[in-house]
Structures are given as structure tokens and as C-alpha cells.
Amino acid sequence: MHAVGRRHALGLGLAVTAGVGLAGCGVKDSEDPGSVSGQHGAQQKQKPQQKRKQRAAKPIGDGSTAYTGQQPNQPDTPVPLQPGETPPQFVIFSWDGAGEVGNGLFPRFLKLAEDHDARMTFFLSGVYLLPESKKRLYKPPNNAVGASDIGYLTDGHIKETLKYVRQAWLEGHEIGTHFNGHFCTGTGSVANWTPAQWQSEIDQATSFVKEWRTNTGWTDLPSLPFDYDKELVGGRTPCLLGRNNLLPVARDLGWRYDSSSPGGLQQWPGKRLGVWDLPLQQIPFPGHRFEVLSMDYNVLANQSKNSTRAPSYNYPGWRTQATESYLAGFRRAYETNRAPFFIGNHFEEWNGGIYMDAVEEALKGMAGKKDVRLVSFRQFVDWLDVQDPAVLAKLRGLGVGQRPEGGWKSYLGGGTRRESNSEITSEPNNKVNSKVNS
């Protein structure tokens, strides 16, 4: 594990909450020099990967980004579920930080996704495209100018991150945001930021993506092939903190979802302030009566008490336990209420990289099964937005692990009242510890 990453992971300074744990942070650098639809549309398989074509790019701003047309490698246009139709089982793998620091994890999971026709969401930290020599361009709310609890990448790793972010988008993945400096403790914590401060953080995070060429002086690298103002439709806050003041800003920016809520349940989602609420979820934790949050660092926190370098004799058992935890959460949804399953990850090699192995094995155990759709958050909300709100209300009526009475044909057989999308709400979850952090 890289030295900077170790400082960041241990620097949370928070106690483990049994059965819940903590969620970790973004990738850290080192000093080393890389329509979702069914039967009748909603259950059709994703299109085979399209061959990438060289498309004419229209530079935006300084040419850091460019308009290259519609994103390739997307599923079929989503359509509403038909009466009595079984919902797809959506699974969304997402990555906080999404930087490449020379450990090969970004390309590893791009290859895994390609092999299994999966799409993912990569929450890019804006400072990962800002050279450390220009760190004073970053003015984080309630923190010193240039401060960052996840540090800055080397120039070589910024170039690798640009390469893989570009590849990810061209292969059909989503580029969201994990904001910038990842402040989780003290007076500068994102938990204390006002809506105006969140707006400043977002403006800076997007500017570092849209102006990396100006900030680095590199003119020989290709543009990122998207308009980030249009691409960015959601994110996840550091440590799952501060979302209440973020949401009004997200709504005003036209963001379509937020994935910052801690301790959600495996049920169909609703909206808060007009934004889809897509939380990390409580899932079974083999060998325990309590459940764990569906993120690699939370599994780690409950296994090794926040240690990222525990004795290696633990690794085989923990790797199996982590894998089975993800698969147990998947099976519980797949075999019952078909609630979408959200899994959060970091490009980290904590405890010998066992959590990366667990994520890979879990994805392999889910891919290819009937009705299973491995999609990005953006693709999932595309599907949600074309559904009959009354059908979504019926889906939200199913509890964790609850099968539809009489089967799907009966449960969604029609006769539901069409409602306005504005009526879809997400109630706060009072069943889990509100102090869980990511």
C-alpha cells in the first residue's frame, strides 16, 4: 500500500461501529513515477460492445474536454416495465476517488467490466487532475489553501488517471464526482459545510477536470471526450457526510442522483428534494448477526478494526468473508424484492488487496445471470425515470428480503394509479446508526 494512502486511511481517527463500520476514502498516491431495459425492453441484454471509432472532437474551453457525440457502449433505450413483468436486478459497482496510482487497479477493473459486459460509476476526485505544484489553486472551505486529506498525485499518475478516465467513458462507464480534498474530521469537515461552500467545492472540482490542460501545461495529451457539465449528474460525499446541505445544491445544478446516504436498506429507492437517493446498503455479514455497509472499507473496519495492514494469516478467511457478504446481499435482492444493489469501492490494496479480489469474485458471481444488469448509476436512473411512478411505489412497498405476494405477475399485474414523479419521496432511515461514515 502507498504511504500517502496509509496516512489517509488511518487518519480518519474514528472508532468502528459494530455491524456498520466506516467507509474509506479515495485512492492515495505515492512517490512512485497509469438501455437498461426488460422483456419488452426492460430485460433485454445490453448491446454488445461497439468498436471504438475515432470521432471528430470539438474542444471545450482550453481543450481539456471535448464534445465527441453521444457516449458509446450504452444499453438500449430504457422502456417502462409491462404489467406483471419481473423487474431487472440492477447492480451498480462504484469507485470513490477513481485515480490510478501505479497499482494497476483502474485498468484491472476496466478489463473486468469489459469481460463481463458491465458498466460502472467512477467518482473522480477533482484534485487528482491538479498538479501538486498548483495546489494553491484549490481553496477548500474551512481549510487552508491547498490542503487535501488525500494529497495530490504525481504528474505521472495524473497522466495515467487521464488515460483511464478517458478509456472508461469511451467504454460506456459514468464519470461522477467525489469532490476534492476529502475532509472528514475537525472544523473543516464536509459535515459542517454550508450550501454555498458545497457550491464552491463543486465549482472547483469541475474546474480541475475542465482545465487540467491549463493547470498542467500538457498539450500533447488527448482531451477527455465529454462535456463534464453535461456528464456530471451525481456524486458521493467524502465519508458520507454533509449531504443535507449538498442536496439543495445538487437539485439546483440539475443533478439526478446522490449516493451519499449511509446505511440504506436493500429496498427500491425514492427521491429527496427531487434527487434520486441511492445509498450504500446494509448487507449480510457472514458469521455475524449484524450487517455491514456495502463498501470495501466498511468490511475492512469490521474485520481488522481499521487496520489496513493486519497480519497476513487473516487474509484468506477475510477475502472469503468479504466475497460472501457481497454475494449474500446480491442473492437476498435477486431472489426476493429485486431491489437495486449498490457496492462502493476504492482503488486500494488494503490488507494485501483482498477487498479488490472480493469485488472481482463477487462481480463474476453476479454477471451473466438471468435479468441481472451491471450498470452505472446514471444508466440506472435513466431506467427509473421512464417507469410508471405507481409501479415504483409498488416496488418500494417491498421490504428487505420480501418476495412479491403472488409472484411478480400478480404483484405488478396492473390496476395501479399513475402518480406524478414529484410524489416519489425517500423517507429517512431510522433503523441504522446515523454516525456511519464513508
C-alpha positions in Angstrom: 0.0 0.0 0.0 1.2 3.5 -0.8 2.4 5.7 2.1 0.0 8.5 1.4 -2.9 6.1 1.2 -1.9 4.7 4.6 -1.9 8.1 6.2 -5.3 8.9 4.8 -7.0 5.6 5.7 -5.7 5.6 9.3 -6.2 9.4 9.6 -10.0 9.0 9.9 -9.5 8.5 13.7 -12.9 7.1 14.2 -14.0 4.0 16.2 -15.5 1.0 14.5 -19.2 0.7 14.9 -20.1 -3.0 15.2 -22.1 -4.2 12.3 -21.7 -1.0 10.4 -18.1 0.1 10.3 -16.7 3.0 8.4 -16.4 3.7 4.8 -13.0 4.6 3.5 -11.6 7.3 1.2 -10.2 7.8 -2.3 -7.1 6.5 -3.9 -3.9 7.9 -2.5 -0.7 8.5 -4.4 2.9 7.5 -3.7 6.2 8.9 -4.8 6.5 6.2 -7.4 6.8 7.5 -11.1 -1.2 4.9 -15.5 -30.9 0.7 -22.4 -31.2 -0.7 -19.5 -34.4 -2.4 -20.4 -36.5 -5.9 -20.0 -38.6 -8.3 -21.9 -40.5 -5.7 -23.8 -37.3 -3.6 -23.2 -36.7 -3.9 -19.5 -34.9 -7.2 -19.6 -33.1 -7.2 -22.9 -29.4 -7.8 -22.6 -27.1 -4.9 -23.1 -25.8 -4.3 -26.6 -22.5 -6.0 -27.4 -19.6 -3.6 -27.0 -19.3 -1.3 -30.0 -16.0 -0.9 -31.6 -14.5 2.4 -30.7 -14.3 4.8 -33.6 -12.2 7.9 -33.9 -14.7 10.7 -33.8 -14.1 14.3 -34.5 -13.7 16.2 -31.3 -15.0 19.7 -30.7 -12.7 21.2 -28.0 -14.4 22.8 -25.0 -12.7 25.7 -23.3 -8.9 25.1 -23.2 -9.3 21.7 -24.8 -9.1 19.7 -21.6 -12.5 18.3 -22.6 -14.2 17.9 -25.9 -17.6 17.1 -27.3 -17.4 13.8 -29.3 -21.0 13.0 -29.7 -23.2 10.6 -27.7 -21.4 8.2 -25.3 -20.7 4.9 -26.9 -21.3 1.4 -25.5 -24.6 2.2 -23.9 -27.5 -0.2 -23.3 -30.7 0.0 -25.2 -33.0 2.9 -24.5 -35.0 2.1 -21.4 -38.7 1.4 -21.5 -41.4 1.1 -18.8 -42.0 -2.3 -17.2 -45.0 -4.0 -18.7 -47.8 -5.1 -16.4 -46.8 -8.2 -14.5 -43.2 -8.1 -15.7 -40.3 -9.1 -13.5 -38.0 -6.2 -12.7 -34.4 -6.5 -13.7 -31.8 -7.0 -10.9 -29.6 -3.9 -11.1 -26.2 -4.0 -9.6 -24.0 -0.8 -9.5 -20.3 -1.0 -8.7 -18.9 2.4 -7.9 -15.4 3.7 -7.1 -14.5 6.6 -4.8 -11.6 8.8 -5.9 -11.0 6.9 -9.1 -7.4 7.7 -9.6 -4.6 5.5 -10.9 -1.5 5.5 -8.6 0.6 2.8 -10.3 -1.0 -0.2 -8.7 -2.9 -1.2 -11.8 -6.3 -1.3 -10.2 -8.1 1.1 -12.5 -7.2 -0.8 -15.7 -7.8 -4.1 -13.9 -11.4 -3.3 -13.3 -11.9 -1.7 -16.7 -10.8 -5.1 -18.1 -13.1 -7.0 -15.7 -16.0 -4.8 -16.8 -15.2 -5.4 -20.4 -15.0 -9.2 -19.9 -18.5 -9.3 -18.3 -20.3 -6.6 -20.2 -20.6 -4.4 -17.1 -20.7 -0.7 -16.7 -19.6 1.1 -13.5 -19.6 4.6 -12.0 -16.2 6.3 -11.3 -16.4 9.1 -8.8 -13.4 11.2 -9.8 -11.8 13.5 -7.2 -11.0 16.8 -8.9 -7.7 17.3 -7.2 -6.4 14.1 -8.8 -6.1 16.1 -12.0 -4.4 19.1 -10.3 -0.6 19.0 -10.1 0.7 19.4 -6.6 2.8 22.4 -7.8 -0.5 24.2 -8.5 -2.2 23.1 -5.3 -2.8 26.7 -4.2 -5.4 26.9 -6.9 -7.6 24.8 -4.5 -9.3 26.8 -1.8 -11.2 24.2 0.2 -14.0 25.6 2.5 -12.9 25.9 6.2 -9.4 24.6 5.4 -6.1 26.1 4.4 -5.4 26.9 0.8 -4.0 23.9 -1.0 -5.0 21.5 1.8 -6.1 18.0 0.9 -6.6 15.0 3.1 -6.0 12.7 0.2 -2.9 14.6 -1.1 -2.1 15.0 -4.7 -1.0 12.6 -7.5 2.4 12.7 -9.1 2.5 14.1 -12.6 2.9 10.6 -14.0 -0.1 9.3 -12.1 -2.2 12.3 -13.3 -1.4 11.3 -16.8 -2.4 7.7 -16.1 -5.6 8.8 -14.5 -6.5 10.9 -17.5 -5.8 7.9 -19.7 -8.1 5.6 -17.8 -10.9 8.2 -17.2 -10.9 8.7 -21.0 -11.0 5.0 -21.6 -13.7 4.4 -19.0 -16.0 6.9 -20.7 -15.4 5.6 -24.1 -16.2 2.1 -22.9 -19.6 3.2 -21.5 -18.9 4.0 -17.8 -20.0 7.0 -15.9 -17.7 9.8 -14.6 -19.2 11.2 -11.4 -17.6 13.2 -8.6 -16.0 12.6 -5.2 -15.4 16.3 -4.9 -11.9 17.3 -3.9 -10.0 17.3 -0.6 -11.9 14.6 1.3 -12.1 16.4 4.7 -13.9 14.2 7.3 -12.8 15.4 10.7 -12.3 18.6 12.6 -13.8 22.0 12.0 -13.0 21.8 8.3 -15.1 18.6 7.8 -17.5 18.5 4.9 -20.1 17.7 7.6 -20.0 21.4 8.5 -20.1 22.9 5.0 -23.0 25.2 4.0 -24.7 25.0 0.7 -22.6 27.9 -0.6 -19.5 26.1 0.4 -20.6 22.9 -1.3 -21.2 25.1 -4.4 -17.7 26.3 -4.2 -16.3 22.8 -3.8 -18.3 21.6 -6.8 -17.2 24.6 -8.9 -13.6 23.8 -8.1 -13.9 20.1 -8.7 -15.4 20.6 -12.1 -12.8 23.3 -13.0 -9.9 21.0 -12.3 -11.4 18.5 -14.7 -12.3 21.1 -17.3 -8.9 22.9 -17.1 -6.3 20.2 -16.5 -4.5 21.3 -19.7 -4.1 24.8 -18.4 -3.1 23.7 -15.0 -0.6 21.1 -16.2 0.7 22.8 -19.4 0.4 19.4 -21.2 -0.7 20.0 -24.7 0.3 16.6 -26.2 -2.4 14.5 -24.4 -5.9 13.9 -25.9 -8.9 15.7 -24.4 -11.3 13.9 -22.1 -14.0 13.0 -24.7 -17.0 14.5 -22.9 -18.6 17.8 -21.8 -18.3 17.4 -18.0 -21.0 19.9 -17.3 -23.4 17.5 -19.0 -21.7 14.3 -17.9 -21.8 15.1 -14.2 -25.2 14.1 -12.8 -24.3 12.7 -9.4 -21.7 12.0 -6.8 -20.8 10.7 -3.3 -19.6 12.9 -0.5 -16.4 12.1 1.5 -17.2 9.9 4.4 -20.9 10.1 3.5 -21.0 13.4 5.4 -22.7 16.7 4.6 -25.4 15.5 2.2 -28.2 17.6 3.8 -26.6 20.8 2.7 -25.4 19.3 -0.5 -28.8 18.2 -1.8 -30.3 21.7 -2.4 -27.2 22.5 -4.5 -27.4 19.2 -6.3 -31.0 19.9 -7.1 -30.3 23.4 -8.4 -27.5 22.0 -10.6 -29.9 19.5 -12.1 -28.1 16.5 -10.7 -30.2 13.4 -11.0 -29.0 11.3 -8.0 -26.9 11.3 -4.9 -25.1 8.3 -3.4 -24.0 9.8 -0.1 -26.6 8.4 2.3 -25.2 6.0 4.8 -26.8 2.8 6.0 -29.6 2.4 3.5 -31.6 -0.8 3.2 -32.0 -3.2 0.3 -35.2 -1.6 -0.9 -36.2 0.3 -4.0 -35.2 4.0 -3.8 -37.1 7.2 -3.8 -36.2 10.9 -4.1 -35.1 13.6 -1.7 -35.5 17.2 -2.8 -36.2 15.9 -6.3 -32.9 13.9 -6.4 -32.8 10.1 -6.5 -31.4 8.8 -3.2 -29.1 5.9 -3.9 -27.5 4.9 -0.6 -24.9 2.4 0.3 -26.8 -0.5 1.9 -26.8 -2.8 4.9 -26.0 -6.4 3.7 -25.5 -9.7 5.5 -22.1 -10.3 7.1 -21.3 -14.0 7.2 -20.5 -15.3 10.7 -22.2 -12.4 12.4 -25.8 -11.4 13.4 -25.3 -7.8 12.4 -25.0 -6.4 8.9 -22.3 -4.4 7.3 -22.3 -1.4 4.8 -21.8 -2.4 1.2 -18.4 -0.8 0.8 -14.9 -2.3 1.0 -13.7 -0.1 3.8 -16.6 -1.0 6.0 -15.9 -4.7 5.6 -12.3 -4.0 6.5 -13.3 -1.9 9.6 -15.3 -4.8 10.9 -12.6 -7.4 10.2 -9.4 -5.6 11.2 -10.6 -2.7 13.3 -9.5 -0.1 10.7 -6.0 -1.6 10.2 -5.1 -1.7 6.5 -2.0 -3.9 7.2 -3.3 -6.6 9.6 -1.4 -9.9 9.9 -1.5 -11.8 6.6 -2.7 -15.1 8.1 -6.1 -13.4 8.3 -6.3 -12.7 4.6 -7.7 -15.9 3.1 -10.6 -16.0 5.6 -11.4 -12.3 5.3 -11.3 -12.5 1.5 -13.8 -15.3 1.5 -16.0 -13.5 4.1 -16.0 -10.2 2.1 -16.8 -12.1 -1.2 -19.7 -14.0 0.5 -21.0 -10.8 2.1 -21.4 -9.1 -1.4 -22.9 -12.3 -2.8 -25.3 -12.7 0.1 -26.5 -9.1 -0.4 -27.0 -9.8 -4.1 -28.9 -13.1 -3.6 -31.2 -11.5 -1.0 -32.3 -8.9 -3.5 -32.2 -11.1 -6.6 -34.3 -13.9 -5.0 -36.9 -11.5 -3.4 -37.7 -7.9 -4.0 -35.2 -7.2 -6.8 -34.0 -4.0 -5.1 -31.0 -2.5 -6.8 -27.7 -3.4 -5.2 -25.1 -0.7 -4.7 -21.5 -1.5 -3.9 -18.8 1.1 -3.1 -15.1 0.6 -3.6 -11.7 2.2 -3.6 -8.6 1.5 -5.7 -6.7 0.4 -2.7 -4.6 -2.6 -1.7 -5.7 -2.7 1.9 -4.8 -6.0 3.7 -3.0 -7.4 0.8 -5.6 -6.4 -1.8 -8.1 -8.9 -0.5 -11.1 -6.5 -1.0 -10.2 -6.0 -4.6 -10.2 -9.8 -5.1 -13.5 -10.0 -3.3 -15.1 -7.4 -5.5 -13.8 -9.2 -8.6 -15.1 -12.6 -7.5 -18.4 -11.1 -6.4 -18.9 -9.5 -9.8 -18.1 -12.7 -11.6 -20.7 -14.5 -9.4 -23.4 -12.0 -10.4 -22.6 -11.5 -14.1 -24.5 -13.5 -16.7 -27.4 -14.5 -14.5 -30.9 -14.0 -15.9 -32.3 -10.5 -15.6 -29.0 -9.2 -14.0 -27.9 -5.7 -15.2 -24.5 -4.5 -14.2 -24.9 -0.7 -14.9 -23.8 2.7 -13.8 -25.8 5.0 -11.5 -26.6 7.2 -14.5 -27.9 4.2 -16.5 -30.0 3.1 -13.5 -31.7 6.5 -13.1 -32.3 6.5 -16.8 -34.4 3.4 -16.2 -36.1 4.8 -13.1 -37.1 7.9 -14.9 -39.2 6.2 -17.6 -41.1 3.9 -15.1 -44.7 4.5 -14.1 -44.4 6.1 -10.6 -47.2 3.9 -9.4 -45.2 0.8 -10.3 -42.1 2.3 -8.5 -44.4 2.9 -5.5 -45.4 -0.8 -5.5 -41.7 -1.8 -5.7 -40.9 0.4 -2.7 -43.6 -1.3 -0.8 -41.5 -4.4 -0.6 -39.3 -4.7 2.5 -35.8 -6.1 2.7 -35.9 -9.8 1.5 -39.6 -9.6 0.9 -41.0 -11.5 -2.1 -43.9 -10.0 -4.1 -47.1 -11.6 -2.9 -48.4 -13.9 -5.6 -45.3 -13.5 -7.7 -44.4 -10.7 -10.0 -47.1 -11.3 -12.5 -49.7 -10.8 -9.8 -47.9 -8.1 -7.8 -47.3 -5.8 -10.8 -50.2 -7.1 -12.8 -51.8 -3.7 -13.4 -54.5 -1.6 -12.0 -52.2 0.8 -10.3 -52.8 4.5 -10.1 -50.4 6.7 -12.1 -48.8 9.3 -9.9 -46.6 12.3 -10.6 -42.8 11.8 -10.2 -42.8 14.6 -7.8 -44.7 12.4 -5.3 -41.8 9.9 -5.1 -40.0 10.5 -1.8 -37.4 8.8 0.2 -38.1 8.6 3.9 -35.1 9.0 6.3 -33.9 5.6 7.5 -34.2 5.4 11.3 -33.1 1.8 11.6 -29.3 2.3 11.2 -26.7 4.2 13.0 -26.6 7.8 11.8 -22.8 8.1 12.6 -21.7 5.7 9.8 -19.2 7.4 7.6 -17.6 6.8 4.2 
